[in-house]
Amino acid sequence: MNNVCLVGRLTKDSEQRTTQSGIAVTSFTVAVQRRFKDADGSYHADFINCVAWRQTAEFIAKYFSKGSKIGVSGSLQTRTYDDANGVKRYVTEVIVDEAEFVQSKCNGKQQDQQGTENALLEDSEDFQPLDDAELPF
């Protein structure tokens, strides 16, 4: 089974191109923070190259930019090619099948999804906070 799921931030704006047959392709790099700290107490990140095709490529190019938090899933692929000097190069990249928002923007600030939902509820005319005494348990 070859399945990859990543959550991280774009290191720079994605690069969207179109093949000669008109198919959209977008390349980008995701910085994924490691789950553990080093001896200095710092987190490190891995920089993972990704490629998306067709509608997924167009979606990423349109809605994500440098620093955006993104969730992607797909498969790991390796390939080789000879560069201009005849040197064999090896590439490992994630072929993205799906991409999704991990954070949303609200009033120009980055907030996590739950924070945004709470803000929307509180702004609603019908929202009335409950007193703990009103709860049946």
Secondary structure as UniProt FT lines:
FT   STRAND          4..10
FT   STRAND          15..18
FT   TURN            20..21
FT   STRAND          24..37
FT   TURN            39..40
FT   STRAND          43..53
FT   HELIX           54..63
FT   TURN            66..67
FT   STRAND          69..82
FT   TURN            84..85
FT   STRAND          88..101
FT   STRAND          103..106
FT   TURN            107..108
FT   STRAND          109..112
FT   HELIX           113..123
FT   TURN            125..126
FT   HELIX           132..134
//
